[in-house]
Amino acid sequence: MTLYFEDIEVGHSRDCGSVTVSCEELLSFAEQFDPQPIHTDPEAAAESMYGGLIASGWHTAALSARLLVEGYMNETASLSGRGMDDLRWHAPVRPGDTLSVRVEVPTQATTTPTRR
């Protein structure tokens, strides 16, 4: 069933699944796209403020995007993404961590800043 804008109600939510980040995937992504030592070098990462390897934030964003697409977006009539206003990494993702995505339609409208 394809979801259209008018089909989605305020308060609607859906779990989009989860994925466990393997050390091999973490290293492979980082070596290709974000080769900082905290992402690619276990010894250097152990000496960092993180105390060990952490995933690139871009890797966590890409994994989240895949979960969102497979768990929700592929069933909507959307033709494209609308963009992103705020992206923050509040805690490092480490090998063996499991990420999950949940879509929720807020019960209150939010405002978008106006560009001038």
Biopython code that builds the backbone (N, CA, C, O; Angstrom):
import numpy as np
from Bio.PDB.StructureBuilder import StructureBuilder

atoms = [
    (1, "MET", "N", (0.842, -1.183, 0.000)),
    (1, "MET", "CA", (0.000, 0.000, 0.000)),
    (1, "MET", "C", (0.880, 1.237, 0.000)),
    (1, "MET", "O", (1.792, 1.344, 0.820)),
    (2, "THR", "N", (0.627, 2.160, -0.894)),
    (2, "THR", "CA", (1.365, 3.410, -0.954)),
    (2, "THR", "C", (0.723, 4.433, -0.031)),
    (2, "THR", "O", (-0.489, 4.648, -0.072)),
    (3, "LEU", "N", (1.553, 5.067, 0.809)),
    (3, "LEU", "CA", (1.062, 6.122, 1.694)),
    (3, "LEU", "C", (1.205, 7.472, 1.015)),
    (3, "LEU", "O", (2.249, 7.778, 0.439)),
    (4, "TYR", "N", (0.162, 8.272, 1.082)),
    (4, "TYR", "CA", (0.175, 9.635, 0.584)),
    (4, "TYR", "C", (0.101, 10.584, 1.780)),
    (4, "TYR", "O", (-0.260, 10.170, 2.881)),
    (5, "PHE", "N", (0.439, 11.845, 1.567)),
    (5, "PHE", "CA", (0.452, 12.824, 2.646)),
    (5, "PHE", "C", (-0.836, 12.796, 3.457)),
    (5, "PHE", "O", (-0.809, 12.827, 4.687)),
    (6, "GLU", "N", (-1.960, 12.737, 2.758)),
    (6, "GLU", "CA", (-3.254, 12.780, 3.456)),
    (6, "GLU", "C", (-3.548, 11.506, 4.259)),
    (6, "GLU", "O", (-4.469, 11.489, 5.077)),
    (7, "ASP", "N", (-2.778, 10.452, 4.031)),
    (7, "ASP", "CA", (-2.966, 9.206, 4.773)),
    (7, "ASP", "C", (-2.248, 9.203, 6.127)),
    (7, "ASP", "O", (-2.538, 8.372, 6.987)),
    (8, "ILE", "N", (-1.321, 10.128, 6.306)),
    (8, "ILE", "CA", (-0.485, 10.134, 7.505)),
    (8, "ILE", "C", (-1.091, 11.082, 8.529)),
    (8, "ILE", "O", (-1.247, 12.276, 8.275)),
    (9, "GLU", "N", (-1.430, 10.532, 9.690)),
    (9, "GLU", "CA", (-2.098, 11.307, 10.725)),
    (9, "GLU", "C", (-1.114, 11.822, 11.768)),
    (9, "GLU", "O", (-0.055, 11.234, 11.985)),
    (10, "VAL", "N", (-1.477, 12.920, 12.406)),
    (10, "VAL", "CA", (-0.699, 13.459, 13.512)),
    (10, "VAL", "C", (-0.603, 12.382, 14.588)),
    (10, "VAL", "O", (-1.599, 11.745, 14.929)),
    (11, "GLY", "N", (0.592, 12.186, 15.115)),
    (11, "GLY", "CA", (0.808, 11.168, 16.127)),
    (11, "GLY", "C", (1.216, 9.815, 15.561)),
    (11, "GLY", "O", (1.604, 8.916, 16.308)),
    (12, "HIS", "N", (1.130, 9.668, 14.237)),
    (12, "HIS", "CA", (1.524, 8.415, 13.583)),
    (12, "HIS", "C", (2.986, 8.107, 13.899)),
    (12, "HIS", "O", (3.824, 9.008, 13.913)),
    (13, "SER", "N", (3.289, 6.837, 14.150)),
    (13, "SER", "CA", (4.681, 6.433, 14.343)),
    (13, "SER", "C", (4.891, 5.045, 13.752)),
    (13, "SER", "O", (3.958, 4.256, 13.601)),
    (14, "ARG", "N", (6.140, 4.781, 13.428)),
    (14, "ARG", "CA", (6.483, 3.470, 12.884)),
    (14, "ARG", "C", (7.950, 3.180, 13.173)),
    (14, "ARG", "O", (8.818, 4.030, 12.978)),
    (15, "ASP", "N", (8.206, 1.969, 13.641)),
    (15, "ASP", "CA", (9.578, 1.513, 13.806)),
    (15, "ASP", "C", (10.087, 1.066, 12.444)),
    (15, "ASP", "O", (9.393, 0.361, 11.712)),
    (16, "CYS", "N", (11.293, 1.477, 12.114)),
    (16, "CYS", "CA", (11.858, 1.175, 10.803)),
    (16, "CYS", "C", (12.964, 0.131, 10.855)),
    (16, "CYS", "O", (13.683, -0.065, 9.876)),
    (17, "GLY", "N", (13.101, -0.528, 11.977)),
    (17, "GLY", "CA", (14.088, -1.592, 12.072)),
    (17, "GLY", "C", (15.366, -1.152, 12.752)),
    (17, "GLY", "O", (15.482, -0.035, 13.259)),
    (18, "SER", "N", (16.318, -2.062, 12.748)),
    (18, "SER", "CA", (17.594, -1.795, 13.404)),
    (18, "SER", "C", (18.714, -2.491, 12.649)),
    (18, "SER", "O", (18.484, -3.384, 11.834)),
    (19, "VAL", "N", (19.922, -2.058, 12.943)),
    (19, "VAL", "CA", (21.117, -2.645, 12.331)),
    (19, "VAL", "C", (22.235, -2.604, 13.372)),
    (19, "VAL", "O", (22.391, -1.622, 14.097)),
    (20, "THR", "N", (23.005, -3.685, 13.432)),
    (20, "THR", "CA", (24.162, -3.738, 14.326)),
    (20, "THR", "C", (25.405, -3.408, 13.515)),
    (20, "THR", "O", (25.623, -3.964, 12.439)),
    (21, "VAL", "N", (26.212, -2.504, 14.038)),
    (21, "VAL", "CA", (27.407, -2.027, 13.342)),
    (21, "VAL", "C", (28.567, -2.969, 13.647)),
    (21, "VAL", "O", (28.984, -3.111, 14.797)),
    (22, "SER", "N", (29.076, -3.607, 12.602)),
    (22, "SER", "CA", (30.219, -4.507, 12.793)),
    (22, "SER", "C", (31.520, -3.711, 12.687)),
    (22, "SER", "O", (31.569, -2.659, 12.050)),
    (23, "CYS", "N", (32.553, -4.223, 13.313)),
    (23, "CYS", "CA", (33.864, -3.578, 13.253)),
    (23, "CYS", "C", (34.355, -3.514, 11.802)),
    (23, "CYS", "O", (34.929, -2.509, 11.382)),
    (24, "GLU", "N", (34.129, -4.578, 11.048)),
    (24, "GLU", "CA", (34.575, -4.625, 9.655)),
    (24, "GLU", "C", (33.894, -3.540, 8.816)),
    (24, "GLU", "O", (34.548, -2.856, 8.028)),
    (25, "GLU", "N", (32.584, -3.387, 8.990)),
    (25, "GLU", "CA", (31.857, -2.341, 8.252)),
    (25, "GLU", "C", (32.326, -0.951, 8.662)),
    (25, "GLU", "O", (32.511, -0.075, 7.817)),
    (26, "LEU", "N", (32.514, -0.757, 9.956)),
    (26, "LEU", "CA", (32.964, 0.532, 10.473)),
    (26, "LEU", "C", (34.294, 0.913, 9.826)),
    (26, "LEU", "O", (34.453, 2.028, 9.328)),
    (27, "LEU", "N", (35.241, -0.016, 9.837)),
    (27, "LEU", "CA", (36.559, 0.252, 9.259)),
    (27, "LEU", "C", (36.491, 0.475, 7.752)),
    (27, "LEU", "O", (37.135, 1.385, 7.231)),
    (28, "SER", "N", (35.724, -0.339, 7.057)),
    (28, "SER", "CA", (35.611, -0.223, 5.602)),
    (28, "SER", "C", (35.036, 1.127, 5.193)),
    (28, "SER", "O", (35.565, 1.786, 4.298)),
    (29, "PHE", "N", (33.950, 1.540, 5.851)),
    (29, "PHE", "CA", (33.348, 2.834, 5.530)),
    (29, "PHE", "C", (34.344, 3.957, 5.799)),
    (29, "PHE", "O", (34.540, 4.836, 4.960)),
    (30, "ALA", "N", (34.970, 3.923, 6.968)),
    (30, "ALA", "CA", (35.883, 4.992, 7.349)),
    (30, "ALA", "C", (37.085, 5.083, 6.418)),
    (30, "ALA", "O", (37.497, 6.177, 6.034)),
    (31, "GLU", "N", (37.641, 3.944, 6.060)),
    (31, "GLU", "CA", (38.789, 3.958, 5.161)),
    (31, "GLU", "C", (38.439, 4.577, 3.822)),
    (31, "GLU", "O", (39.272, 5.227, 3.190)),
    (32, "GLN", "N", (37.206, 4.373, 3.394)),
    (32, "GLN", "CA", (36.782, 4.891, 2.101)),
    (32, "GLN", "C", (36.317, 6.346, 2.162)),
    (32, "GLN", "O", (36.596, 7.117, 1.245)),
    (33, "PHE", "N", (35.611, 6.734, 3.229)),
    (33, "PHE", "CA", (34.940, 8.036, 3.227)),
    (33, "PHE", "C", (35.328, 9.005, 4.339)),
    (33, "PHE", "O", (35.095, 10.205, 4.198)),
    (34, "ASP", "N", (35.908, 8.533, 5.434)),
    (34, "ASP", "CA", (36.217, 9.417, 6.564)),
    (34, "ASP", "C", (37.431, 8.876, 7.314)),
    (34, "ASP", "O", (37.309, 8.427, 8.454)),
    (35, "PRO", "N", (38.618, 8.919, 6.667)),
    (35, "PRO", "CA", (39.787, 8.224, 7.201)),
    (35, "PRO", "C", (40.501, 8.923, 8.364)),
    (35, "PRO", "O", (41.713, 9.131, 8.323)),
    (36, "GLN", "N", (39.745, 9.278, 9.387)),
    (36, "GLN", "CA", (40.360, 9.817, 10.596)),
    (36, "GLN", "C", (40.814, 8.646, 11.469)),
    (36, "GLN", "O", (40.155, 7.606, 11.489)),
    (37, "PRO", "N", (41.921, 8.797, 12.184)),
    (37, "PRO", "CA", (42.434, 7.697, 13.011)),
    (37, "PRO", "C", (41.426, 7.155, 14.030)),
    (37, "PRO", "O", (41.477, 5.968, 14.350)),
    (38, "ILE", "N", (40.529, 7.966, 14.538)),
    (38, "ILE", "CA", (39.536, 7.469, 15.497)),
    (38, "ILE", "C", (38.558, 6.490, 14.853)),
    (38, "ILE", "O", (37.851, 5.756, 15.544)),
    (39, "HIS", "N", (38.525, 6.490, 13.510)),
    (39, "HIS", "CA", (37.641, 5.594, 12.763)),
    (39, "HIS", "C", (38.391, 4.437, 12.094)),
    (39, "HIS", "O", (37.779, 3.424, 11.753)),
    (40, "THR", "N", (39.711, 4.576, 11.902)),
    (40, "THR", "CA", (40.447, 3.605, 11.089)),
    (40, "THR", "C", (41.590, 2.887, 11.801)),
    (40, "THR", "O", (42.043, 1.839, 11.341)),
    (41, "ASP", "N", (42.055, 3.433, 12.905)),
    (41, "ASP", "CA", (43.252, 2.898, 13.562)),
    (41, "ASP", "C", (42.944, 2.559, 15.021)),
    (41, "ASP", "O", (42.868, 3.455, 15.862)),
    (42, "PRO", "N", (42.766, 1.268, 15.325)),
    (42, "PRO", "CA", (42.402, 0.872, 16.694)),
    (42, "PRO", "C", (43.363, 1.386, 17.768)),
    (42, "PRO", "O", (42.927, 1.789, 18.846)),
    (43, "GLU", "N", (44.679, 1.374, 17.477)),
    (43, "GLU", "CA", (45.654, 1.834, 18.467)),
    (43, "GLU", "C", (45.537, 3.340, 18.700)),
    (43, "GLU", "O", (45.523, 3.794, 19.844)),
    (44, "ALA", "N", (45.453, 4.109, 17.623)),
    (44, "ALA", "CA", (45.311, 5.565, 17.764)),
    (44, "ALA", "C", (43.982, 5.909, 18.429)),
    (44, "ALA", "O", (43.913, 6.817, 19.257)),
    (45, "ALA", "N", (42.934, 5.186, 18.067)),
    (45, "ALA", "CA", (41.616, 5.443, 18.658)),
    (45, "ALA", "C", (41.623, 5.150, 20.154)),
    (45, "ALA", "O", (40.963, 5.841, 20.930)),
    (46, "ALA", "N", (42.376, 4.117, 20.559)),
    (46, "ALA", "CA", (42.463, 3.771, 21.977)),
    (46, "ALA", "C", (43.115, 4.891, 22.781)),
    (46, "ALA", "O", (42.819, 5.064, 23.963)),
    (47, "GLU", "N", (43.994, 5.647, 22.145)),
    (47, "GLU", "CA", (44.678, 6.756, 22.812)),
    (47, "GLU", "C", (43.888, 8.069, 22.729)),
    (47, "GLU", "O", (44.280, 9.070, 23.328)),
    (48, "SER", "N", (42.797, 8.059, 22.002)),
    (48, "SER", "CA", (41.992, 9.278, 21.839)),
    (48, "SER", "C", (41.050, 9.478, 23.018)),
    (48, "SER", "O", (40.972, 8.635, 23.912)),
    (49, "MET", "N", (40.347, 10.584, 23.014)),
    (49, "MET", "CA", (39.366, 10.865, 24.065)),
    (49, "MET", "C", (38.231, 9.845, 24.078)),
    (49, "MET", "O", (37.500, 9.748, 25.064)),
    (50, "TYR", "N", (38.071, 9.075, 22.980)),
    (50, "TYR", "CA", (37.004, 8.082, 22.888)),
    (50, "TYR", "C", (37.409, 6.725, 23.460)),
    (50, "TYR", "O", (36.548, 5.898, 23.758)),
    (51, "GLY", "N", (38.692, 6.496, 23.613)),
    (51, "GLY", "CA", (39.156, 5.253, 24.213)),
    (51, "GLY", "C", (38.993, 4.021, 23.342)),
    (51, "GLY", "O", (39.107, 2.899, 23.834)),
    (52, "GLY", "N", (38.729, 4.212, 22.061)),
    (52, "GLY", "CA", (38.571, 3.086, 21.141)),
    (52, "GLY", "C", (37.937, 3.540, 19.846)),
    (52, "GLY", "O", (37.553, 4.700, 19.697)),
    (53, "LEU", "N", (37.832, 2.611, 18.910)),
    (53, "LEU", "CA", (37.245, 2.915, 17.604)),
    (53, "LEU", "C", (35.816, 3.406, 17.734)),
    (53, "LEU", "O", (35.039, 2.902, 18.545)),
    (54, "ILE", "N", (35.482, 4.395, 16.926)),
    (54, "ILE", "CA", (34.097, 4.850, 16.812)),
    (54, "ILE", "C", (33.754, 4.986, 15.332)),
    (54, "ILE", "O", (34.626, 5.227, 14.498)),
    (55, "ALA", "N", (32.486, 4.830, 15.029)),
    (55, "ALA", "CA", (32.023, 4.956, 13.643)),
    (55, "ALA", "C", (32.037, 6.418, 13.218)),
    (55, "ALA", "O", (31.841, 7.319, 14.034)),
    (56, "SER", "N", (32.268, 6.632, 11.951)),
    (56, "SER", "CA", (32.101, 7.963, 11.380)),
    (56, "SER", "C", (30.646, 8.379, 11.538)),
    (56, "SER", "O", (29.741, 7.559, 11.388)),
    (57, "GLY", "N", (30.423, 9.642, 11.837)),
    (57, "GLY", "CA", (29.056, 10.140, 11.906)),
    (57, "GLY", "C", (28.333, 9.965, 10.584)),
    (57, "GLY", "O", (27.123, 9.739, 10.546)),
    (58, "TRP", "N", (29.095, 10.072, 9.494)),
    (58, "TRP", "CA", (28.472, 9.903, 8.173)),
    (58, "TRP", "C", (28.045, 8.464, 7.960)),
    (58, "TRP", "O", (27.070, 8.207, 7.254)),
    (59, "HIS", "N", (28.756, 7.528, 8.556)),
    (59, "HIS", "CA", (28.363, 6.120, 8.483)),
    (59, "HIS", "C", (27.044, 5.921, 9.231)),
    (59, "HIS", "O", (26.136, 5.265, 8.722)),
    (60, "THR", "N", (26.937, 6.481, 10.427)),
    (60, "THR", "CA", (25.695, 6.335, 11.188)),
    (60, "THR", "C", (24.533, 7.006, 10.466)),
    (60, "THR", "O", (23.408, 6.506, 10.496)),
    (61, "ALA", "N", (24.803, 8.145, 9.812)),
    (61, "ALA", "CA", (23.746, 8.819, 9.045)),
    (61, "ALA", "C", (23.309, 7.959, 7.860)),
    (61, "ALA", "O", (22.117, 7.854, 7.573)),
    (62, "ALA", "N", (24.275, 7.343, 7.170)),
    (62, "ALA", "CA", (23.951, 6.498, 6.019)),
    (62, "ALA", "C", (23.170, 5.255, 6.442)),
    (62, "ALA", "O", (22.219, 4.860, 5.767)),
    (63, "LEU", "N", (23.565, 4.639, 7.553)),
    (63, "LEU", "CA", (22.827, 3.476, 8.047)),
    (63, "LEU", "C", (21.403, 3.863, 8.442)),
    (63, "LEU", "O", (20.452, 3.131, 8.169)),
    (64, "SER", "N", (21.269, 5.017, 9.084)),
    (64, "SER", "CA", (19.939, 5.506, 9.471)),
    (64, "SER", "C", (19.086, 5.790, 8.248)),
    (64, "SER", "O", (17.893, 5.487, 8.237)),
    (65, "ALA", "N", (19.690, 6.372, 7.216)),
    (65, "ALA", "CA", (18.949, 6.657, 5.987)),
    (65, "ALA", "C", (18.441, 5.367, 5.351)),
    (65, "ALA", "O", (17.307, 5.305, 4.877)),
    (66, "ARG", "N", (19.276, 4.349, 5.344)),
    (66, "ARG", "CA", (18.841, 3.069, 4.757)),
    (66, "ARG", "C", (17.658, 2.480, 5.522)),
    (66, "ARG", "O", (16.693, 2.013, 4.917)),
    (67, "LEU", "N", (17.737, 2.504, 6.852)),
    (67, "LEU", "CA", (16.619, 2.001, 7.659)),
    (67, "LEU", "C", (15.352, 2.798, 7.380)),
    (67, "LEU", "O", (14.270, 2.223, 7.264)),
    (68, "LEU", "N", (15.479, 4.110, 7.271)),
    (68, "LEU", "CA", (14.331, 4.970, 6.999)),
    (68, "LEU", "C", (13.724, 4.658, 5.632)),
    (68, "LEU", "O", (12.504, 4.567, 5.499)),
    (69, "VAL", "N", (14.562, 4.497, 4.633)),
    (69, "VAL", "CA", (14.070, 4.194, 3.283)),
    (69, "VAL", "C", (13.392, 2.829, 3.240)),
    (69, "VAL", "O", (12.274, 2.703, 2.740)),
    (70, "GLU", "N", (14.063, 1.817, 3.759)),
    (70, "GLU", "CA", (13.508, 0.465, 3.698)),
    (70, "GLU", "C", (12.309, 0.275, 4.616)),
    (70, "GLU", "O", (11.404, -0.500, 4.305)),
    (71, "GLY", "N", (12.297, 0.977, 5.743)),
    (71, "GLY", "CA", (11.231, 0.787, 6.713)),
    (71, "GLY", "C", (10.054, 1.721, 6.571)),
    (71, "GLY", "O", (9.025, 1.532, 7.220)),
    (72, "TYR", "N", (10.196, 2.755, 5.705)),
    (72, "TYR", "CA", (9.113, 3.734, 5.606)),
    (72, "TYR", "C", (9.012, 4.392, 4.223)),
    (72, "TYR", "O", (7.967, 4.329, 3.575)),
    (73, "MET", "N", (10.083, 5.012, 3.788)),
    (73, "MET", "CA", (10.027, 5.826, 2.573)),
    (73, "MET", "C", (9.647, 5.052, 1.320)),
    (73, "MET", "O", (8.980, 5.602, 0.443)),
    (74, "ASN", "N", (10.049, 3.802, 1.213)),
    (74, "ASN", "CA", (9.702, 3.012, 0.025)),
    (74, "ASN", "C", (8.204, 2.770, -0.092)),
    (74, "ASN", "O", (7.720, 2.357, -1.146)),
    (75, "GLU", "N", (7.467, 3.027, 0.989)),
    (75, "GLU", "CA", (6.014, 2.839, 0.960)),
    (75, "GLU", "C", (5.255, 4.156, 0.820)),
    (75, "GLU", "O", (4.025, 4.172, 0.867)),
    (76, "THR", "N", (5.981, 5.253, 0.649)),
    (76, "THR", "CA", (5.313, 6.548, 0.509)),
    (76, "THR", "C", (5.393, 7.030, -0.935)),
    (76, "THR", "O", (6.185, 6.530, -1.733)),
    (77, "ALA", "N", (4.568, 7.997, -1.246)),
    (77, "ALA", "CA", (4.544, 8.550, -2.589)),
    (77, "ALA", "C", (5.606, 9.637, -2.772)),
    (77, "ALA", "O", (5.612, 10.333, -3.788)),
    (78, "SER", "N", (6.482, 9.782, -1.816)),
    (78, "SER", "CA", (7.533, 10.799, -1.874)),
    (78, "SER", "C", (8.468, 10.531, -3.051)),
    (78, "SER", "O", (8.822, 9.384, -3.321)),
    (79, "LEU", "N", (8.857, 11.577, -3.737)),
    (79, "LEU", "CA", (9.794, 11.437, -4.847)),
    (79, "LEU", "C", (11.212, 11.798, -4.454)),
    (79, "LEU", "O", (12.163, 11.475, -5.166)),
    (80, "SER", "N", (11.357, 12.476, -3.309)),
    (80, "SER", "CA", (12.701, 12.875, -2.883)),
    (80, "SER", "C", (12.683, 13.272, -1.420)),
    (80, "SER", "O", (11.625, 13.402, -0.803)),
    (81, "GLY", "N", (13.879, 13.462, -0.878)),
    (81, "GLY", "CA", (14.004, 13.955, 0.489)),
    (81, "GLY", "C", (13.783, 15.453, 0.522)),
    (81, "GLY", "O", (13.975, 16.142, -0.480)),
    (82, "ARG", "N", (13.386, 15.945, 1.656)),
    (82, "ARG", "CA", (13.132, 17.374, 1.811)),
    (82, "ARG", "C", (14.313, 18.115, 2.404)),
    (82, "ARG", "O", (14.281, 19.341, 2.505)),
    (83, "GLY", "N", (15.337, 17.409, 2.791)),
    (83, "GLY", "CA", (16.494, 18.063, 3.372)),
    (83, "GLY", "C", (16.627, 17.763, 4.847)),
    (83, "GLY", "O", (15.904, 16.941, 5.409)),
    (84, "MET", "N", (17.560, 18.445, 5.448)),
    (84, "MET", "CA", (17.856, 18.210, 6.851)),
    (84, "MET", "C", (18.169, 19.552, 7.492)),
    (84, "MET", "O", (18.991, 20.316, 6.986)),
    (85, "ASP", "N", (17.523, 19.829, 8.587)),
    (85, "ASP", "CA", (17.756, 21.095, 9.263)),
    (85, "ASP", "C", (18.752, 20.973, 10.409)),
    (85, "ASP", "O", (19.435, 21.943, 10.738)),
    (86, "ASP", "N", (18.843, 19.803, 11.016)),
    (86, "ASP", "CA", (19.669, 19.668, 12.202)),
    (86, "ASP", "C", (20.178, 18.234, 12.309)),
    (86, "ASP", "O", (19.387, 17.291, 12.349)),
    (87, "LEU", "N", (21.476, 18.075, 12.353)),
    (87, "LEU", "CA", (22.070, 16.752, 12.487)),
    (87, "LEU", "C", (23.132, 16.834, 13.568)),
    (87, "LEU", "O", (24.065, 17.631, 13.469)),
    (88, "ARG", "N", (22.997, 16.024, 14.584)),
    (88, "ARG", "CA", (23.948, 16.018, 15.697)),
    (88, "ARG", "C", (24.268, 14.575, 16.079)),
    (88, "ARG", "O", (23.422, 13.685, 15.997)),
    (89, "TRP", "N", (25.505, 14.374, 16.493)),
    (89, "TRP", "CA", (25.937, 13.085, 16.992)),
    (89, "TRP", "C", (26.181, 13.250, 18.490)),
    (89, "TRP", "O", (27.193, 13.814, 18.906)),
    (90, "HIS", "N", (25.251, 12.755, 19.286)),
    (90, "HIS", "CA", (25.301, 12.967, 20.728)),
    (90, "HIS", "C", (26.189, 11.960, 21.457)),
    (90, "HIS", "O", (26.689, 12.256, 22.543)),
    (91, "ALA", "N", (26.387, 10.810, 20.895)),
    (91, "ALA", "CA", (27.222, 9.785, 21.523)),
    (91, "ALA", "C", (27.892, 8.976, 20.423)),
    (91, "ALA", "O", (27.299, 8.753, 19.368)),
    (92, "PRO", "N", (29.121, 8.535, 20.661)),
    (92, "PRO", "CA", (29.801, 7.752, 19.625)),
    (92, "PRO", "C", (29.148, 6.387, 19.433)),
    (92, "PRO", "O", (28.614, 5.793, 20.369)),
    (93, "VAL", "N", (29.208, 5.910, 18.197)),
    (93, "VAL", "CA", (28.745, 4.564, 17.864)),
    (93, "VAL", "C", (29.982, 3.684, 17.766)),
    (93, "VAL", "O", (30.946, 4.015, 17.075)),
    (94, "ARG", "N", (29.939, 2.564, 18.466)),
    (94, "ARG", "CA", (31.085, 1.669, 18.539)),
    (94, "ARG", "C", (30.766, 0.330, 17.875)),
    (94, "ARG", "O", (29.599, -0.021, 17.707)),
    (95, "PRO", "N", (31.804, -0.415, 17.500)),
    (95, "PRO", "CA", (31.550, -1.745, 16.942)),
    (95, "PRO", "C", (30.667, -2.556, 17.884)),
    (95, "PRO", "O", (30.895, -2.597, 19.093)),
    (96, "GLY", "N", (29.657, -3.199, 17.305)),
    (96, "GLY", "CA", (28.732, -4.006, 18.093)),
    (96, "GLY", "C", (27.486, -3.262, 18.548)),
    (96, "GLY", "O", (26.531, -3.889, 19.008)),
    (97, "ASP", "N", (27.476, -1.921, 18.429)),
    (97, "ASP", "CA", (26.284, -1.153, 18.796)),
    (97, "ASP", "C", (25.169, -1.408, 17.789)),
    (97, "ASP", "O", (25.428, -1.662, 16.613)),
    (98, "THR", "N", (23.940, -1.339, 18.257)),
    (98, "THR", "CA", (22.774, -1.495, 17.392)),
    (98, "THR", "C", (22.054, -0.157, 17.284)),
    (98, "THR", "O", (21.719, 0.466, 18.291)),
    (99, "LEU", "N", (21.824, 0.271, 16.053)),
    (99, "LEU", "CA", (21.107, 1.513, 15.770)),
    (99, "LEU", "C", (19.688, 1.169, 15.350)),
    (99, "LEU", "O", (19.456, 0.143, 14.709)),
    (100, "SER", "N", (18.741, 2.021, 15.708)),
    (100, "SER", "CA", (17.366, 1.828, 15.267)),
    (100, "SER", "C", (16.780, 3.166, 14.858)),
    (100, "SER", "O", (17.241, 4.221, 15.294)),
    (101, "VAL", "N", (15.754, 3.109, 14.011)),
    (101, "VAL", "CA", (15.083, 4.314, 13.519)),
    (101, "VAL", "C", (13.598, 4.188, 13.768)),
    (101, "VAL", "O", (13.006, 3.130, 13.559)),
    (102, "ARG", "N", (13.008, 5.268, 14.213)),
    (102, "ARG", "CA", (11.565, 5.347, 14.424)),
    (102, "ARG", "C", (11.083, 6.662, 13.818)),
    (102, "ARG", "O", (11.641, 7.723, 14.095)),
    (103, "VAL", "N", (10.052, 6.583, 12.994)),
    (103, "VAL", "CA", (9.429, 7.765, 12.386)),
    (103, "VAL", "C", (8.257, 8.171, 13.261)),
    (103, "VAL", "O", (7.450, 7.332, 13.661)),
    (104, "GLU", "N", (8.167, 9.449, 13.554)),
    (104, "GLU", "CA", (7.067, 9.942, 14.367)),
    (104, "GLU", "C", (6.585, 11.280, 13.816)),
    (104, "GLU", "O", (7.386, 12.187, 13.594)),
    (105, "VAL", "N", (5.294, 11.402, 13.598)),
    (105, "VAL", "CA", (4.704, 12.671, 13.160)),
    (105, "VAL", "C", (4.352, 13.442, 14.425)),
    (105, "VAL", "O", (3.534, 12.984, 15.223)),
    (106, "PRO", "N", (4.965, 14.610, 14.615)),
    (106, "PRO", "CA", (4.753, 15.345, 15.854)),
    (106, "PRO", "C", (3.308, 15.799, 16.024)),
    (106, "PRO", "O", (2.582, 16.021, 15.055)),
    (107, "THR", "N", (2.920, 15.926, 17.283)),
    (107, "THR", "CA", (1.556, 16.378, 17.580)),
    (107, "THR", "C", (1.444, 17.891, 17.527)),
    (107, "THR", "O", (0.337, 18.428, 17.502)),
    (108, "GLN", "N", (2.580, 18.591, 17.510)),
    (108, "GLN", "CA", (2.572, 20.041, 17.390)),
    (108, "GLN", "C", (3.370, 20.428, 16.164)),
    (108, "GLN", "O", (4.383, 19.808, 15.841)),
    (109, "ALA", "N", (2.905, 21.452, 15.490)),
    (109, "ALA", "CA", (3.634, 21.934, 14.326)),
    (109, "ALA", "C", (4.925, 22.603, 14.787)),
    (109, "ALA", "O", (4.967, 23.233, 15.844)),
    (110, "THR", "N", (5.964, 22.460, 13.992)),
    (110, "THR", "CA", (7.220, 23.145, 14.275)),
    (110, "THR", "C", (7.422, 24.201, 13.215)),
    (110, "THR", "O", (6.862, 24.107, 12.123)),
    (111, "THR", "N", (8.204, 25.189, 13.524)),
    (111, "THR", "CA", (8.474, 26.244, 12.561)),
    (111, "THR", "C", (9.850, 26.065, 11.975)),
    (111, "THR", "O", (10.759, 25.543, 12.620)),
    (112, "THR", "N", (9.990, 26.501, 10.754)),
    (112, "THR", "CA", (11.253, 26.459, 10.072)),
    (112, "THR", "C", (11.789, 27.885, 9.959)),
    (112, "THR", "O", (11.054, 28.777, 9.536)),
    (113, "PRO", "N", (13.049, 28.123, 10.326)),
    (113, "PRO", "CA", (13.593, 29.473, 10.218)),
    (113, "PRO", "C", (13.531, 29.970, 8.774)),
    (113, "PRO", "O", (13.689, 29.190, 7.835)),
    (114, "THR", "N", (13.305, 31.247, 8.609)),
    (114, "THR", "CA", (13.252, 31.850, 7.291)),
    (114, "THR", "C", (14.641, 32.322, 6.901)),
    (114, "THR", "O", (15.332, 32.962, 7.693)),
    (115, "ARG", "N", (15.049, 32.006, 5.683)),
    (115, "ARG", "CA", (16.335, 32.484, 5.176)),
    (115, "ARG", "C", (16.157, 33.867, 4.597)),
    (115, "ARG", "O", (15.163, 34.151, 3.930)),
    (116, "ARG", "N", (17.124, 34.724, 4.856)),
    (116, "ARG", "CA", (17.076, 36.094, 4.293)),
    (116, "ARG", "C", (18.298, 36.365, 3.487)),
    (116, "ARG", "O", (18.445, 37.455, 2.935)),
]
sb = StructureBuilder()
sb.init_structure("model")
sb.init_model(0)
sb.init_chain("A")
sb.init_seg("    ")
for serial, (resi, resn, name, xyz) in enumerate(atoms, 1):
    if name == "N":
        sb.init_residue(resn, " ", resi, " ")
    sb.init_atom(name, np.array(xyz, "f"), 0.0, 1.0, " ", f" {name:<3s}", serial, name[0])
structure = sb.get_structure()
